Amino acid sequence: MNSYVLFRTFFGICFTSSSIFLFIIQTETNQTFVHQVAGILMMAGLLLLGWRYALHKRISAAIVGLIGIAILAGIPAFGTYMGFVFFITILLLLYWMILRIVGRTTLAAAFGACIFGCSTWLPLAFITGWSSDGMLGVRDALLDPNQISVSHGAGGYIGIPGAVFAVAGVLIYIGMLMRKRFTPSQGETIMAVLFAVSLFVTFSESPLQYSNAIIVVVACIGWFASLAFDRMQRFLGIRDMFVQTLMVILFCISILDLMSITARTFTYGIGL
């Protein structure tokens, strides 16, 4: 048994056992967040323990993982907005398939899909009925964790990791345009144009201003964040198990951040 197998086994057992403990304990506050942490730890632990099987059954493992993420993200909506889990599941699977078709790695495609599907624009749409109150700044819409207090339907939280990878993805795209040896695909070019137009429509003070275009903005951010995540995986070594394990952990932390803000948005938004 080599060091990589020992590393995965150790962390797999730690994550799985920790998730069981978190599912059992009861807290006075943030119970939903605790359950989401437990769910993510459980999925990460099972992935690490069944790493070789997951590599051979990547599509099946990814679909099961995305459905699990949808269920965890939808915990705050249980009993109130029963259709939320269905919608987020469809969004995650469709966007993941699109990103896989254009060549993203399985994990990078899941990363981009989760930024889009687990952003707060969907719970805000359920809570407010697509209504928006005034115009938001970029920071308020995309990075402020108190979404319901500033957006009223037009927010789209992406988190710091999502923002960093999205900026890196845009820079990668610009770099491909500037270097003749590398040319961006038609998909990147189309999404770049959509990104620029949707940013203008969402945040500009003009007659064309439409706050709910934030959905397109978040979709584009997920696209370019996925691009950067994909290039990072390939640069560090797509077959390096240690590196890929760390990428899985980074993915879990990023998605947990998105789900926690979704839970907070539901908690405060339902009481409006």
C-alpha positions as CSV (number, residue, x, y, z in Angstrom):
1,M,0.0,0.0,0.0
2,N,1.7,3.2,-1.2
3,S,1.6,6.6,0.6
4,Y,-1.2,8.0,-1.7
5,V,-3.5,5.1,-0.8
6,L,-2.7,5.5,2.9
7,F,-3.4,9.3,2.6
8,R,-6.8,8.7,0.9
9,T,-7.8,6.0,3.3
10,F,-6.8,8.0,6.4
11,F,-8.8,11.1,5.3
12,G,-11.6,9.0,4.0
13,I,-12.1,7.4,7.4
14,C,-11.7,10.7,9.2
15,F,-14.3,12.4,7.0
16,T,-16.8,9.6,7.2
17,S,-16.6,9.2,10.9
18,S,-16.8,12.9,11.5
19,S,-19.9,13.2,9.3
20,I,-21.6,10.5,11.4
21,F,-20.9,12.4,14.6
22,L,-22.2,15.7,13.0
23,F,-25.4,14.0,11.9
24,I,-26.0,12.8,15.5
25,I,-25.4,15.9,17.5
26,Q,-28.0,18.6,17.9
27,T,-27.3,22.3,18.0
28,E,-29.4,25.2,19.1
29,T,-28.4,27.2,16.0
30,N,-27.1,26.5,12.5
31,Q,-28.4,22.9,12.5
32,T,-28.9,23.1,8.7
33,F,-25.3,24.1,8.2
34,V,-24.1,21.3,10.5
35,H,-26.0,18.8,8.4
36,Q,-24.6,20.3,5.2
37,V,-21.1,20.0,6.6
38,A,-21.8,16.4,7.6
39,G,-23.2,15.6,4.1
40,I,-20.2,17.0,2.4
41,L,-17.8,15.2,4.7
42,M,-19.7,12.0,4.1
43,M,-19.5,12.3,0.3
44,A,-15.9,13.4,0.4
45,G,-15.0,10.5,2.7
46,L,-16.8,7.9,0.5
47,L,-15.1,9.3,-2.6
48,L,-11.7,9.0,-1.1
49,L,-12.4,5.5,0.1
50,G,-13.8,4.4,-3.2
51,W,-11.3,6.5,-5.3
52,R,-10.4,3.8,-7.8
53,Y,-14.0,2.8,-8.4
54,A,-15.0,6.5,-8.8
55,L,-12.3,6.9,-11.5
56,H,-13.7,3.9,-13.5
57,K,-17.3,5.1,-13.0
58,R,-16.8,8.9,-13.2
59,I,-20.1,9.7,-14.8
60,S,-22.1,7.7,-12.3
61,A,-20.1,9.1,-9.4
62,A,-20.5,12.6,-10.6
63,I,-24.3,12.3,-11.0
64,V,-24.7,10.8,-7.6
65,G,-22.5,13.5,-6.1
66,L,-24.4,16.3,-7.8
67,I,-27.7,14.9,-6.6
68,G,-26.4,14.7,-3.1
69,I,-25.2,18.3,-3.3
70,A,-28.7,19.3,-4.5
71,I,-30.4,17.6,-1.6
72,L,-28.0,19.2,0.9
73,A,-28.5,22.6,-0.6
74,G,-32.3,22.1,-0.5
75,I,-32.5,21.2,3.2
76,P,-33.7,24.7,4.2
77,A,-36.5,24.4,1.6
78,F,-37.9,21.2,2.8
79,G,-41.6,21.6,3.7
80,T,-41.7,25.2,2.2
81,Y,-40.5,25.1,-1.4
82,M,-40.7,21.4,-2.3
83,G,-39.8,22.1,-6.0
84,F,-36.4,23.6,-5.1
85,V,-34.5,20.4,-4.9
86,F,-35.9,19.3,-8.3
87,F,-34.9,22.5,-10.0
88,I,-31.4,22.7,-8.5
89,T,-30.8,19.0,-9.4
90,I,-31.8,19.7,-13.1
91,L,-29.6,22.8,-13.2
92,L,-26.6,21.0,-11.8
93,L,-26.9,18.0,-14.1
94,L,-27.5,20.0,-17.2
95,Y,-24.7,22.5,-16.7
96,W,-22.3,19.7,-15.7
97,M,-23.1,17.9,-18.9
98,I,-22.5,21.0,-21.0
99,L,-19.2,21.6,-19.3
100,R,-18.2,18.0,-19.9
101,I,-19.1,18.2,-23.5
102,V,-16.7,21.2,-24.0
103,G,-13.9,19.2,-22.5
104,R,-13.8,20.1,-18.8
105,T,-12.6,17.4,-16.3
106,T,-15.3,15.7,-14.3
107,L,-14.4,17.7,-11.1
108,A,-14.0,21.0,-12.9
109,A,-17.4,20.6,-14.6
110,A,-19.0,19.9,-11.2
111,F,-17.3,23.0,-9.8
112,G,-18.7,25.2,-12.5
113,A,-22.1,23.6,-12.3
114,C,-22.3,24.1,-8.5
115,I,-21.3,27.8,-8.8
116,F,-24.2,28.3,-11.1
117,G,-26.8,26.0,-9.5
118,C,-25.9,26.6,-5.8
119,S,-25.7,30.4,-6.1
120,T,-28.4,32.4,-4.3
121,W,-30.3,33.6,-7.4
122,L,-32.4,30.4,-7.3
123,P,-33.6,30.6,-3.7
124,L,-34.1,34.3,-4.1
125,A,-36.3,33.6,-7.1
126,F,-38.4,31.2,-5.0
127,I,-38.7,33.5,-2.1
128,T,-39.4,36.8,-3.9
129,G,-41.0,35.6,-7.1
130,W,-38.3,37.2,-9.2
131,S,-38.9,40.7,-7.8
132,S,-36.0,43.1,-7.3
133,D,-35.7,46.3,-5.3
134,G,-33.4,48.8,-6.9
135,M,-30.1,48.2,-8.5
136,L,-27.2,46.4,-6.9
137,G,-23.5,46.8,-7.0
138,V,-21.2,43.9,-8.1
139,R,-20.0,43.3,-4.6
140,D,-23.5,43.3,-3.1
141,A,-24.8,40.9,-5.7
142,L,-21.9,38.5,-6.0
143,L,-19.9,38.5,-2.7
144,D,-22.2,39.8,0.1
145,P,-23.2,36.8,2.2
146,N,-26.3,38.7,3.5
147,Q,-28.1,38.3,0.2
148,I,-31.7,38.7,1.3
149,S,-31.0,42.0,3.0
150,V,-29.4,43.6,-0.1
151,S,-30.9,41.9,-3.2
152,H,-34.6,41.0,-2.9
153,G,-34.4,38.8,-5.9
154,A,-31.4,40.0,-7.8
155,G,-28.5,38.5,-5.9
156,G,-26.1,35.7,-7.1
157,Y,-23.6,34.8,-4.4
158,I,-20.6,33.0,-5.9
159,G,-18.1,33.1,-2.9
160,I,-14.5,34.0,-2.8
161,P,-13.2,30.8,-4.3
162,G,-15.7,31.1,-7.2
163,A,-14.7,34.7,-7.8
164,V,-10.9,33.9,-7.7
165,F,-11.3,31.0,-10.2
166,A,-13.6,33.1,-12.4
167,V,-11.0,35.9,-12.6
168,A,-8.3,33.4,-13.3
169,G,-10.5,31.8,-16.1
170,V,-11.1,35.2,-17.7
171,L,-7.3,35.9,-17.6
172,I,-6.7,32.5,-19.2
173,Y,-9.1,33.3,-22.0
174,I,-7.5,36.7,-22.6
175,G,-4.1,35.0,-22.6
176,M,-5.3,32.5,-25.2
177,L,-6.4,35.4,-27.4
178,M,-3.0,37.1,-27.1
179,R,-0.9,34.0,-27.7
180,K,-1.2,32.7,-31.3
181,R,-0.3,29.1,-30.2
182,F,-3.5,28.8,-28.2
183,T,-6.9,29.7,-29.5
184,P,-10.1,29.7,-27.3
185,S,-13.0,27.5,-28.4
186,Q,-16.2,29.0,-29.7
187,G,-17.8,28.2,-26.3
188,E,-15.3,30.4,-24.5
189,T,-15.8,33.2,-27.0
190,I,-19.6,33.0,-26.8
191,M,-19.6,33.0,-23.0
192,A,-17.1,35.9,-22.9
193,V,-19.5,38.0,-25.0
194,L,-22.5,36.9,-22.9
195,F,-20.5,37.7,-19.7
196,A,-19.7,41.3,-20.9
197,V,-23.3,41.9,-22.1
198,S,-24.9,40.5,-19.0
199,L,-22.6,42.5,-16.7
200,F,-23.6,45.7,-18.5
201,V,-27.3,44.8,-18.4
202,T,-27.3,43.8,-14.8
203,F,-25.2,46.6,-13.2
204,S,-25.2,49.6,-15.5
205,E,-27.3,52.6,-14.9
206,S,-29.0,52.6,-18.3
207,P,-32.5,52.1,-19.8
208,L,-31.4,48.5,-20.5
209,Q,-30.8,47.7,-16.9
210,Y,-32.4,44.5,-15.8
211,S,-31.3,43.0,-12.4
212,N,-32.5,39.5,-13.0
213,A,-29.9,39.1,-15.8
214,I,-27.7,38.2,-12.8
215,I,-28.6,34.6,-13.7
216,V,-26.6,34.9,-17.0
217,V,-23.7,36.6,-15.1
218,V,-23.5,33.7,-12.6
219,A,-23.7,31.1,-15.4
220,C,-20.7,32.8,-17.1
221,I,-18.8,33.0,-13.9
222,G,-19.4,29.3,-13.4
223,W,-18.1,28.7,-16.9
224,F,-14.8,30.6,-16.5
225,A,-14.3,29.3,-13.0
226,S,-14.6,25.8,-14.4
227,L,-12.0,26.7,-17.1
228,A,-9.5,27.8,-14.5
229,F,-10.2,24.8,-12.2
230,D,-9.7,22.5,-15.2
231,R,-6.4,24.2,-16.2
232,M,-5.2,24.0,-12.6
233,Q,-5.9,20.3,-12.4
234,R,-4.1,19.6,-15.7
235,F,-1.1,21.8,-14.8
236,L,-0.6,20.2,-11.4
237,G,-1.1,16.7,-12.8
238,I,-4.4,15.0,-13.6
239,R,-3.0,11.6,-12.6
240,D,-1.3,12.8,-9.4
241,M,-3.6,11.3,-6.8
242,F,-2.2,13.5,-4.0
243,V,-2.9,16.7,-6.0
244,Q,-6.3,15.5,-7.1
245,T,-7.3,14.7,-3.5
246,L,-6.4,18.2,-2.5
247,M,-8.5,19.5,-5.4
248,V,-11.4,17.5,-4.1
249,I,-11.0,19.1,-0.7
250,L,-10.8,22.5,-2.2
251,F,-14.0,21.8,-4.2
252,C,-15.8,20.6,-1.1
253,I,-14.8,23.8,0.9
254,S,-16.0,26.0,-2.0
255,I,-19.3,24.3,-2.4
256,L,-20.0,24.2,1.3
257,D,-19.6,28.0,1.4
258,L,-22.2,28.3,-1.4
259,M,-24.6,26.0,0.4
260,S,-24.2,27.8,3.7
261,I,-25.2,31.1,2.2
262,T,-28.1,29.5,0.4
263,A,-29.3,28.1,3.8
264,R,-28.9,31.6,5.4
265,T,-30.9,33.1,2.5
266,F,-33.7,30.7,2.9
267,T,-33.7,31.1,6.7
268,Y,-34.1,34.9,6.6
269,G,-36.0,35.1,3.4
270,I,-38.8,32.9,4.4
271,G,-39.5,35.2,7.3
272,L,-39.9,38.3,5.1
